């Protein structure tokens, strides 16, 4: 599996078979950076504009888009050329050998507009498991104490999500993580390096993308 990290929480996954799907590619990524970045599916965690942007979905030209009801309602009369599939907490969707299970995570008290459904995602593909924490402020969602993950994407931005220390404490509760990747630090890029230093001091393997 090839994984490309974009700004904030944006990710593009590409399986060995060439199937490409994006998660939370939105306004933090300049639209011109998406030229030539066509994907097969787009998955969105919640309606905040740094995670959900119809213009960015259009730029990626997916065949399918997986959205919760709040995002669908916000589309209003906006027309997407993609097939829109509604998803809910507790559901699992499958496409081209990829399985995604949605769970609710707590966005905390500081979001001006708190989502009714704020997804985290457990992604299973090609014999590996990937954990996407979304905008998590308090430890929440599925029980991770028995979960063995190859790569976990955990926010470190502070105020709206975990900060570096909280992210590290949460990562330490997993039964096993191969690699933990800090995300959601676009407004506080120094938090990426702070998290990496803390993780290294605790013997946790990290992968720090340059964005």
C-alpha positions as CSV (number, residue, x, y, z in Angstrom):
1,X,0.0,0.0,0.0
2,X,1.3,3.4,-1.0
3,X,0.1,6.3,1.2
4,X,0.5,10.0,0.3
5,X,-0.1,12.6,3.0
6,X,-1.5,15.9,2.0
7,X,-2.1,18.9,4.3
8,X,-4.0,18.7,7.6
9,X,-5.6,15.2,7.7
10,X,-5.6,14.5,3.9
11,X,-4.5,11.1,2.8
12,X,-4.4,9.2,-0.5
13,X,-4.1,5.4,-0.4
14,X,-3.1,3.3,-3.4
15,X,-3.4,-0.4,-3.3
16,X,-1.0,-2.8,-5.0
17,X,-3.8,-3.3,-7.6
18,X,-3.9,0.4,-8.3
19,X,-7.1,1.3,-6.6
20,X,-6.9,4.8,-5.1
21,X,-9.0,6.3,-2.4
22,X,-8.7,9.6,-0.5
23,X,-9.6,10.6,3.1
24,X,-10.4,14.2,4.2
25,X,-8.6,16.1,1.4
26,X,-10.1,19.6,1.8
27,X,-9.4,23.3,2.0
28,X,-5.9,23.1,3.5
29,X,-4.7,21.6,0.2
30,X,-4.5,24.1,-2.7
31,X,-6.7,22.9,-5.5
32,X,-3.9,23.3,-8.0
33,X,-2.0,20.6,-6.0
34,X,-4.7,18.1,-7.0
35,X,-4.2,18.4,-10.8
36,X,-3.7,14.9,-12.0
37,X,-4.6,13.3,-8.7
38,X,-7.6,11.3,-9.8
39,X,-8.9,8.7,-7.2
40,X,-11.6,6.0,-7.3
41,X,-13.3,6.8,-4.0
42,X,-13.3,9.6,-1.4
43,X,-14.1,9.1,2.3
44,X,-14.9,12.0,4.6
45,X,-14.8,12.0,8.4
46,X,-17.1,15.0,9.1
47,X,-18.4,18.3,7.8
48,X,-15.7,20.8,8.9
49,X,-14.2,22.5,5.9
50,X,-10.7,21.3,6.6
51,X,-12.0,17.8,6.1
52,X,-15.0,18.2,3.7
53,X,-14.8,20.3,0.6
54,X,-17.1,19.7,-2.4
55,X,-14.6,21.5,-4.7
56,X,-11.8,19.2,-3.7
57,X,-14.0,16.2,-4.2
58,X,-14.8,17.4,-7.7
59,X,-11.1,17.9,-8.4
60,X,-10.3,14.3,-7.4
61,X,-13.0,13.0,-9.8
62,X,-13.9,9.9,-7.7
63,X,-16.5,7.4,-8.9
64,X,-17.9,7.1,-5.4
65,X,-18.0,9.4,-2.3
66,X,-18.8,8.1,1.2
67,X,-20.5,10.8,3.3
68,X,-22.5,11.0,6.5
69,X,-25.9,12.6,6.6
70,X,-24.6,16.0,7.7
71,X,-22.2,16.2,4.8
72,X,-24.9,15.1,2.3
73,X,-27.3,17.8,3.7
74,X,-24.6,20.5,3.3
75,X,-24.2,19.5,-0.3
76,X,-27.6,21.0,-0.9
77,X,-28.0,21.7,-4.6
78,X,-24.3,21.2,-5.3
79,X,-24.0,18.5,-7.9
80,X,-21.2,15.9,-7.8
81,X,-20.5,13.7,-10.8
82,X,-19.7,10.9,-8.3
83,X,-22.1,8.4,-6.8
84,X,-22.8,9.5,-3.2
85,X,-23.1,6.7,-0.6
86,X,-24.4,7.5,2.9
87,X,-22.5,5.9,5.8
88,X,-23.2,5.8,9.5
89,X,-21.3,5.0,12.7
90,X,-20.9,1.2,13.1
91,X,-21.1,0.5,9.3
92,X,-18.5,-1.3,7.2
93,X,-18.1,-0.6,3.5
94,X,-16.0,-2.6,1.1
95,X,-14.5,-1.7,-2.3
96,X,-11.9,-3.5,-4.4
97,X,-10.6,-5.6,-1.5
98,X,-10.5,-2.7,1.0
99,X,-12.7,-2.8,4.1
100,X,-13.5,0.4,6.1
101,X,-15.3,0.3,9.4
102,X,-16.6,3.6,10.8
103,X,-16.7,4.6,14.5
104,X,-17.5,7.8,16.3
105,X,-14.8,9.8,17.9
106,X,-15.2,12.7,20.4
107,X,-14.3,16.1,18.9
108,X,-14.1,17.7,22.3
109,X,-15.7,20.9,23.7
110,X,-13.9,23.5,21.5
111,X,-15.5,22.9,18.0
112,X,-17.8,25.9,17.2
113,X,-20.1,23.5,15.3
114,X,-19.8,20.0,16.8
115,X,-20.5,17.2,14.4
116,X,-23.3,14.7,15.2
117,X,-21.1,12.1,13.5
118,X,-17.3,12.5,13.6
119,X,-15.8,9.4,12.0
120,X,-12.7,7.6,12.8
121,X,-11.9,4.7,10.4
122,X,-10.4,1.3,10.7
123,X,-9.1,0.4,7.2
124,X,-8.2,-3.2,6.3
125,X,-6.4,-3.9,3.0
126,X,-3.9,-6.3,1.6
127,X,-3.4,-8.1,5.0
128,X,-2.7,-4.9,6.9
129,X,-4.7,-2.6,9.2
130,X,-4.7,1.2,9.3
131,X,-6.3,3.3,12.0
132,X,-7.5,6.9,11.2
133,X,-8.4,8.8,14.3
134,X,-10.0,11.8,12.6
135,X,-10.5,14.8,14.8
136,X,-10.2,13.1,18.2
137,X,-10.0,15.2,21.3
138,X,-10.8,12.6,23.9
139,X,-9.9,8.9,23.7
140,X,-13.0,7.4,22.1
141,X,-14.3,5.1,19.4
142,X,-13.4,1.4,19.2
143,X,-11.5,-0.3,22.0
144,X,-7.8,-0.1,20.9
145,X,-6.3,-2.0,23.8
146,X,-6.7,-5.3,21.9
147,X,-6.0,-3.7,18.5
148,X,-2.9,-4.5,16.5
149,X,-2.3,-1.8,13.8
150,X,0.3,-1.5,11.1
151,X,0.0,2.2,10.8
152,X,-2.1,4.7,12.9
153,X,-2.8,8.3,11.9
154,X,-3.4,10.4,15.0
155,X,-4.0,14.2,15.3
156,X,-1.6,16.4,17.2
157,X,-2.9,19.8,16.5
158,X,-4.2,20.8,20.0
159,X,-7.4,22.7,21.0
160,X,-9.7,20.9,18.5
161,X,-7.9,17.6,18.7
162,X,-5.2,15.8,20.8
163,X,-2.1,17.7,21.4
164,X,1.3,15.9,21.1
165,X,1.3,14.6,24.7
166,X,-2.4,13.4,24.5
167,X,-1.7,11.8,21.1
168,X,1.3,9.9,22.5
169,X,-0.7,8.7,25.6
170,X,-3.5,7.5,23.3
171,X,-1.1,5.7,21.0
172,X,0.5,3.9,23.9
173,X,-2.9,2.3,24.8
174,X,-2.9,0.2,21.6
175,X,-2.0,-3.4,21.9
176,X,0.5,-2.8,19.1
177,X,1.2,-0.1,16.5
178,X,3.8,-0.7,13.8
179,X,4.1,3.0,13.0
180,X,2.3,6.1,14.2
181,X,1.9,9.1,11.9
182,X,1.0,12.6,13.3
183,X,-1.7,14.5,11.4
184,X,-3.8,17.6,11.8
185,X,-0.9,20.0,12.5
186,X,-1.4,22.4,9.6
187,X,-1.9,25.4,11.8
188,X,0.8,24.3,14.3
189,X,3.5,22.6,12.3
190,X,5.8,22.6,15.3
191,X,3.6,20.0,16.9
192,X,4.7,17.4,14.4
193,X,8.3,17.5,15.5
194,X,7.3,17.8,19.2
195,X,5.2,14.6,18.8
196,X,8.0,12.8,17.0
197,X,10.5,13.6,19.7
198,X,8.2,12.5,22.4
199,X,7.4,9.3,20.5
200,X,11.1,8.5,20.0
201,X,11.8,9.0,23.7
202,X,9.1,6.4,24.4
203,X,10.4,3.9,21.9
204,X,7.4,4.3,19.5
205,X,8.1,4.1,15.8
206,X,7.0,7.2,13.9
207,X,6.8,8.4,10.3
208,X,6.9,12.1,9.9
209,X,5.7,13.4,6.5
210,X,7.2,16.7,5.4
211,X,3.9,18.6,5.3
